[in-house]
Amino acid sequence: METGFNPSEIDDFARFYGFHYDCCDSGVLIRDFCIAMERGLRGQSSSLPMLPTHLSPEWRLAAGKKVVALDAGGTNLRAARISFDHGGRPIVEAEQTTQMPGSNGALSASEFFSAIADFCAPFFDGGGIEGIGFCFSYPMEMSPDGDGFPLAFCKEVELPELVGRPIGRGLCEALTRRRVKTPSRVVLLNDTVSTLLCGISQIPPRFPSKFATPGECVPENMSAEAGPALGLILGTGFNIAYCETCIPKINFESKTEPQIVVCEAGTFRFRYRGLLDIEFDAGTKNPGTFNAEKATAGAYLGPLSLHILKRAVKDGVLRFKRSAELLAMERLATKDLNVLLQAPLSLGGGLGQLFDRDETGAVKTLLYIESIVTERAALTAAAMLTAVIEHCGAARNPFAPVRIAVEGTTFSIYHFLGEALRARFHSILNATGPRFYVMEPVKQASLFGAAAAALTV
């Protein structure tokens, strides 16, 4: 055994503090999530609000018409002027990105709307804008007229005055004060809904059409209805959206025309939290909330890991010469941690620079700890995704697989998390028999989905 690297000791450390993935029972997680879903749909007390969107997954785009699409995430605010051709393909005429207002300290409601309006006003120059699609990636109650009312803020964004305020109306009022002619159609939607809508258009709906050779005709008796679609966000935050046929709390029921529901999966009361999770949570801007998101999402994986690594140093599990400098670190962004995880031998990033070249045992210890954190994130996300599919009774039709559209940099670029999620999900979903699904990343889902919602006819 190399000096400074003891896998058994690290496993015991992770189990003692309750963040080891083998402390998590995926079956229990699935059961807990399904119960929380049912309670949320009925309007009963639940850690899952199960937010109706009043949007149908069945939509047709008005070709050639222009909209302004906005995407407000945990890190960036994006805007674009978009139209669609007759084949449903998006045409982006202009696009710009800036920092998300409220991500560097609290803003008032007027400051927020002013910042948004100043940023997007130039996209209305020249006129001809038919609508605004605003992808607002936070828990939000949507009204039948398309506006959205934030319920809370996460991802360390501070906008307390916006809770309960109509986002669409506030934006239009701010634009009007700048003499911008605003369109009559303004649609708010969650990034998870945008991702689901993009999945419908970008992921083939049936296995035969995906695997058929060019020009091959699928026999009529082999045809099948399109598989259901889900939207999965694993980026700065974590969330799931799906199509629901029965929402008792709003007296909605339709087996032929389901409604998209946002689970707000990041708020799920995750039972497998250990002592270090609880300590870390107490120091966040929203303690006691977003339990599942703090175990899975990019806004938290870096900061949580820093808290765990500091305890590993204090307990003598992680030993290296400049450990005092790690203890003095105030923050560790997930993207900076990922620099080291992606290329550990280069010792890149602020964290990697703390290790000398001869301290390979300490670097291995860090990588081993981070692998445990990553695997727990993957298992947790996979169990929640499986729960949604089990709730829908889907994925049993070989000709019509569930289409899981995924967006988020944490899924796509964080070291091994995407691969781990795929592996965990396949294993959990197929534990009691074959299930059929396609899981694919979708491009520019937040902007394109917002534009599509604004143009839906």
Protein Blocks (a to p, Z undefined) as FASTA:
>chain_A
ZZhiafklmmmmmmmnopafklpcfklmmmmmmmmmmmmmnopacfblopaehiafbdcd
dehiacddddddfkbccdddddddfkopacdfbdcddddehiaoccdfklmmmmmmmmmm
mmmgogjiabdcdddfbdcdddfkopacdfbdeehiacfklgopafklmmmmmmmmnopa
cdfbdcdddfklmmmmmmmmmpcfbfklmmpcehiacdfklgccddddddddddfbccdd
dddfbdfknopacfklccdddfklmlpccfbbcfklmmmmmmmmbghiaklmmmmpmklm
mmmmmmmmmmmmmnomagcfklmmmmmpmbdcfklmmmmmmmmmnogajklmmpcfklmm
mmmmmmmmmmmmmmmmmmmmmmmmmmmmmmnopakamklccddddedjklmmgghklmmm
mmmmmmmmmmnoccdddddddehklmmmmmmmmmoZZ
